[in-house]
Amino acid sequence: MSDNRRFSFEFFPPKTDLGREKLATVRKELNQLGPDFFSVTYGAGGSTRDNTKDTVLTMINEGIATAPHLSFGVDDQASILELITEYKNAGVNRIVALRGDMPSGMGAQRLIYARELVEFIRQHTGDHFHLEVAAYPEIHPDASSYDADIQFLKQKFDAGADSAITQYFYHADAYFYFIEQCRKAGIDKPIYPGIMPITNYQNLARFSKNCGADIPRWLCQKLEGYGDDKASIAEFGAEVVTRLCEQLLANGAPGIHFYTMNQIEPNKTIWKNLGL
């Protein structure tokens, strides 16, 4: 980018040939915008491990800077080390290190926290990887308290994380207050806001309920009023998210991470609206 701000796009790994063909088109189009990197998600318990790896390595071979998401999931240390080593040898230099979620039906498996994964990667690869971790401006749904969640984030940074990407949100104040509290807690590393474009209200509402992201009541009312008018939802959603991004960047956010949902639009629209 032309300034010190950092912009990135996130994909989920496709499961079908049609999905892979679509993603090839999407990443080619979005890569032309010049983001700093792309990331590729990792399913609950590592359920998309092979698809994630295949997508990442394909993009790296195409000369696209790409960061795999990674969690221990149900894998042992040897399996994770083998995967990390393969990424390192392929030229990957950034990893998004997460606690991850256990897939349904796995029973009472122990969750291995992101701090442990960060420590493990640093132990075996030193400073080779830029390590991203997750942050939650509206606080992780499993957190016992606001302050406790910030302390968990601090532990990830103390273990060696370089920066964080937030869960998406639609309240700029939630992000800025969170940053303020993180600074008071001694966290001085960059925390990049994650942004989710709005294209399907029902899907967004369901996902937000599960992950603890709050949708403002006025926004819910407006989106519900459009009913099944997808074009109007997309147009209004792009306007709302553009304004949110403008507010974030104008007040000091170090960049933006876009949760693309493997779509060209509205990510490209918002990008152009921002003049990036």
C-alpha positions as CSV (number, residue, x, y, z in Angstrom):
1,M,0.0,0.0,0.0
2,S,1.0,3.6,-0.4
3,D,1.0,4.3,3.4
4,N,1.8,2.4,6.5
5,R,-1.7,1.0,6.9
6,R,-2.2,-2.7,6.2
7,F,-5.1,-4.2,4.3
8,S,-5.8,-7.9,3.9
9,F,-8.5,-10.3,2.6
10,E,-9.7,-13.6,4.1
11,F,-11.0,-16.6,2.3
12,F,-12.4,-20.0,3.4
13,P,-11.0,-23.0,1.6
14,P,-13.4,-24.4,-1.0
15,K,-14.6,-28.0,-0.8
16,T,-15.7,-28.6,-4.4
17,D,-14.2,-28.2,-7.9
18,L,-16.7,-25.5,-8.6
19,G,-15.8,-23.7,-5.4
20,R,-12.1,-23.9,-6.3
21,E,-12.8,-22.4,-9.8
22,K,-14.8,-19.6,-8.2
23,L,-12.1,-18.8,-5.7
24,A,-9.4,-18.7,-8.5
25,T,-11.5,-15.9,-10.1
26,V,-12.1,-14.1,-6.8
27,R,-8.5,-14.1,-5.7
28,K,-7.3,-12.9,-9.1
29,E,-9.7,-10.0,-9.1
30,L,-9.1,-9.0,-5.5
31,N,-5.3,-9.4,-5.8
32,Q,-5.3,-6.7,-8.5
33,L,-6.4,-4.3,-5.8
34,G,-3.0,-4.7,-4.1
35,P,-3.7,-6.0,-0.6
36,D,-0.8,-6.8,1.7
37,F,-1.8,-10.4,2.0
38,F,-4.6,-13.0,2.0
39,S,-5.5,-15.4,4.7
40,V,-7.2,-18.8,4.5
41,T,-9.3,-20.2,7.3
42,Y,-9.0,-23.5,9.2
43,G,-12.2,-25.4,10.0
44,A,-13.2,-26.5,13.5
45,G,-10.8,-29.1,14.9
46,G,-8.7,-28.7,11.7
47,S,-11.5,-30.1,9.6
48,T,-10.4,-28.2,6.5
49,R,-6.7,-28.9,7.1
50,D,-5.9,-30.4,3.6
51,N,-8.2,-27.9,1.8
52,T,-6.6,-25.0,3.7
53,K,-3.1,-26.2,2.9
54,D,-3.9,-26.9,-0.8
55,T,-5.4,-23.4,-1.2
56,V,-2.5,-21.7,0.6
57,L,0.2,-23.5,-1.4
58,T,-1.6,-22.9,-4.7
59,M,-1.8,-19.1,-3.9
60,I,1.9,-19.0,-2.8
61,N,2.9,-20.7,-6.0
62,E,0.9,-18.0,-7.9
63,G,3.1,-15.4,-6.2
64,I,0.3,-14.2,-3.8
65,A,1.2,-13.5,-0.2
66,T,-0.9,-15.9,1.8
67,A,-1.2,-16.7,5.5
68,P,-2.8,-20.0,6.6
69,H,-5.0,-20.0,9.7
70,L,-3.9,-22.8,12.1
71,S,-5.0,-24.4,15.4
72,F,-4.0,-27.6,17.1
73,G,-7.5,-28.9,16.9
74,V,-7.3,-32.7,17.2
75,D,-3.8,-32.9,15.8
76,D,-0.7,-33.8,17.9
77,Q,2.4,-31.7,18.1
78,A,4.3,-33.8,15.5
79,S,1.5,-33.3,12.9
80,I,1.4,-29.6,13.5
81,L,5.2,-29.3,13.3
82,E,5.2,-31.2,10.0
83,L,2.6,-28.8,8.6
84,I,4.4,-25.7,9.9
85,T,7.7,-26.9,8.4
86,E,5.9,-27.6,5.1
87,Y,4.6,-24.0,5.1
88,K,8.0,-22.6,6.0
89,N,9.7,-24.5,3.2
90,A,7.0,-23.4,0.7
91,G,7.8,-19.7,1.4
92,V,4.9,-18.9,3.8
93,N,6.0,-16.2,6.3
94,R,2.8,-15.4,8.1
95,I,0.4,-17.6,10.2
96,V,-2.8,-16.8,11.9
97,A,-2.6,-18.7,15.1
98,L,-5.9,-19.6,16.8
99,R,-7.4,-21.6,19.6
100,G,-10.0,-22.9,17.1
101,D,-13.2,-24.7,17.9
102,M,-13.9,-28.3,18.4
103,P,-16.2,-29.9,15.8
104,S,-19.5,-31.1,17.1
105,G,-19.5,-34.6,18.3
106,M,-15.9,-34.5,19.5
107,G,-16.8,-34.7,23.2
108,A,-14.8,-33.2,26.0
109,Q,-11.5,-32.8,24.1
110,R,-9.1,-30.2,25.7
111,L,-9.0,-26.9,23.9
112,I,-5.4,-25.9,23.2
113,Y,-5.2,-22.2,23.5
114,A,-3.7,-19.9,20.9
115,R,-1.0,-18.8,23.4
116,E,0.2,-22.4,23.4
117,L,0.3,-22.6,19.6
118,V,2.2,-19.3,19.4
119,E,4.8,-20.6,21.9
120,F,5.1,-23.8,19.9
121,I,5.7,-22.0,16.6
122,R,8.2,-19.7,18.2
123,Q,10.0,-22.6,19.8
124,H,10.4,-24.5,16.6
125,T,10.8,-21.7,14.0
126,G,12.1,-18.7,15.9
127,D,11.1,-15.4,14.2
128,H,10.5,-16.9,10.7
129,F,6.7,-16.3,10.9
130,H,4.8,-13.1,11.5
131,L,2.2,-14.5,13.9
132,E,-1.3,-13.1,13.9
133,V,-3.8,-13.9,16.7
134,A,-7.5,-13.2,17.3
135,A,-8.9,-10.3,19.3
136,Y,-12.5,-9.6,20.3
137,P,-13.7,-6.0,20.8
138,E,-17.1,-7.2,22.0
139,I,-15.4,-9.9,24.0
140,H,-15.2,-13.7,23.2
141,P,-18.5,-15.4,24.1
142,D,-16.6,-17.9,26.3
143,A,-14.8,-15.1,28.3
144,S,-15.5,-14.8,32.0
145,S,-15.2,-11.1,31.9
146,Y,-14.1,-8.1,29.8
147,D,-10.8,-7.7,31.6
148,A,-10.1,-11.4,31.6
149,D,-10.4,-11.6,27.8
150,I,-8.0,-8.7,27.4
151,Q,-5.5,-10.6,29.7
152,F,-5.9,-13.7,27.5
153,L,-5.0,-11.5,24.5
154,K,-2.0,-10.1,26.4
155,Q,-0.8,-13.6,27.1
156,K,-0.8,-14.3,23.3
157,F,1.3,-11.2,22.7
158,D,3.7,-12.1,25.6
159,A,4.1,-15.6,24.0
160,G,5.4,-14.0,20.8
161,A,2.5,-12.8,18.6
162,D,3.2,-9.9,16.4
163,S,-0.3,-8.5,15.8
164,A,-4.0,-9.3,16.1
165,I,-7.0,-9.3,13.9
166,T,-10.4,-8.7,15.5
167,Q,-13.7,-10.4,15.2
168,Y,-16.0,-8.3,13.0
169,F,-18.2,-5.7,14.6
170,Y,-20.4,-2.8,13.6
171,H,-19.8,-0.4,16.5
172,A,-16.6,1.7,16.0
173,D,-16.8,2.7,19.6
174,A,-16.5,-0.9,20.7
175,Y,-13.2,-1.2,18.8
176,F,-11.7,2.1,20.0
177,Y,-12.6,1.5,23.6
178,F,-11.1,-2.0,23.3
179,I,-7.9,-0.6,22.0
180,E,-7.8,1.9,24.8
181,Q,-8.2,-0.9,27.4
182,C,-5.6,-3.0,25.6
183,R,-3.1,-0.2,25.8
184,K,-3.8,0.3,29.5
185,A,-3.1,-3.4,30.0
186,G,0.3,-3.1,28.4
187,I,-0.5,-4.3,24.9
188,D,1.4,-2.2,22.4
189,K,1.2,-4.3,19.2
190,P,-1.1,-3.4,16.3
191,I,-4.7,-4.7,16.4
192,Y,-6.4,-4.7,13.0
193,P,-10.2,-4.4,12.8
194,G,-11.9,-7.3,11.0
195,I,-14.8,-6.1,8.8
196,M,-17.7,-8.2,7.5
197,P,-19.5,-6.9,4.4
198,I,-23.3,-7.2,4.5
199,T,-24.9,-9.2,1.7
200,N,-27.4,-11.6,3.5
201,Y,-29.1,-10.4,6.6
202,Q,-30.4,-13.8,7.7
203,N,-27.0,-15.5,7.5
204,L,-25.3,-12.5,9.2
205,A,-27.8,-12.5,12.1
206,R,-27.3,-16.3,12.6
207,F,-23.6,-16.2,12.5
208,S,-23.4,-13.1,14.7
209,K,-25.5,-14.8,17.4
210,N,-23.1,-17.8,17.4
211,C,-19.9,-15.7,17.6
212,G,-21.0,-12.9,19.9
213,A,-20.8,-10.1,17.4
214,D,-23.5,-7.4,18.0
215,I,-25.6,-6.0,15.2
216,P,-27.0,-2.6,16.2
217,R,-30.8,-2.6,16.5
218,W,-31.2,0.2,13.9
219,L,-29.2,-1.8,11.4
220,C,-31.3,-4.9,12.0
221,Q,-34.5,-2.9,11.5
222,K,-33.2,-1.4,8.3
223,L,-32.0,-4.7,6.9
224,E,-35.2,-6.5,7.8
225,G,-37.2,-3.8,6.0
226,Y,-35.6,-4.8,2.7
227,G,-37.0,-8.3,2.9
228,D,-35.7,-10.4,0.0
229,D,-34.4,-7.4,-2.0
230,K,-30.8,-8.5,-2.3
231,A,-29.7,-5.6,-4.4
232,S,-30.9,-3.1,-1.9
233,I,-29.3,-5.0,1.0
234,A,-26.0,-5.1,-0.8
235,E,-26.1,-1.4,-1.7
236,F,-27.1,-0.3,1.8
237,G,-24.6,-2.8,3.4
238,A,-21.8,-1.4,1.3
239,E,-22.7,2.1,2.4
240,V,-22.8,1.2,6.1
241,V,-19.6,-0.8,6.1
242,T,-17.8,1.9,4.0
243,R,-18.7,4.5,6.7
244,L,-17.5,2.2,9.4
245,C,-14.2,1.7,7.7
246,E,-13.8,5.4,7.1
247,Q,-14.4,6.1,10.8
248,L,-11.9,3.5,11.8
249,L,-9.2,4.7,9.5
250,A,-9.8,8.4,10.3
251,N,-9.3,7.7,14.0
252,G,-6.2,5.7,13.8
253,A,-6.9,2.1,13.0
254,P,-3.7,0.6,11.5
255,G,-5.6,-1.0,8.6
256,I,-8.5,-3.4,7.8
257,H,-8.9,-7.1,7.4
258,F,-11.9,-8.0,5.2
259,Y,-13.9,-11.2,5.7
260,T,-14.7,-11.7,2.1
261,M,-16.8,-14.8,2.2
262,N,-15.1,-15.7,-1.1
263,Q,-17.0,-12.9,-2.9
264,I,-15.6,-10.2,-5.2
265,E,-18.5,-7.9,-4.4
266,P,-19.1,-6.1,-2.1
267,N,-15.4,-6.2,-1.0
268,K,-14.3,-4.5,-4.2
269,T,-17.0,-1.9,-3.9
270,I,-16.0,-1.0,-0.3
271,W,-12.3,-0.9,-1.3
272,K,-13.0,1.5,-4.1
273,N,-15.4,3.6,-1.9
274,L,-12.5,4.0,0.5
275,G,-10.1,5.1,-2.3
276,L,-7.5,2.5,-1.4
